[in-house]
Amino acid sequence: MRRTTTATAAVLVVLLTGGCSNTGGDGKPAGSSPSGTTGGLSAKWAPKLAAVTDGKKTVCNQVGDQGCAEHLTDIALAVGDLERDVNDAGGSSRYPRTLAELGRVNDAVDAYTEHECLGDENAGIAGSPCPDDAQTILTGGKTLPLALKADEGA
């Protein structure tokens, strides 16, 4: 069984000096609503993922800065919660596309951490892997609702 991004997200959180909250707009922890509702994960998760990947945020213009790392951490934490819900709702037998996309995001979170992108003033220069890592996390947060819908419609 693939490990969730919780450990990786924890690594990112440790790297963050300002800290960030894993709460939804209602003050409850993200992903705290009941899981296991098969067929309804896309309805549940589309708004949550939209909230953490808000396109109005331009915090990742510099992929090595604190604001970008916090934004990516918020996405990683939501992805970890989503992965738990997907596994509780049938895992790879019901959500193969979603789990594949979750794997790509998990790998990018690991890579962003391993490449030590946070605080690296060269993170955005040509040849740095950091922009690709950040882009995969950002894009994954946007494509996961589509993967969920495809799996639920299949």
Secondary structure, 3 states (H helix, E strand, C coil): CCCCCHHHHHHHHHHCCCCCCCECCCCCECCCCCCCCCCCHHHHHHHHHHHHCCCCCCCCCCCCCHHHHHHHHHHHHHHHHHHHHHHHCCHHHHCHHHHHHHHHHHHHHHHHHHCCCCCCCCCCCCCCCHHHHHHHHHHHHHHHHHHHHHHHHC
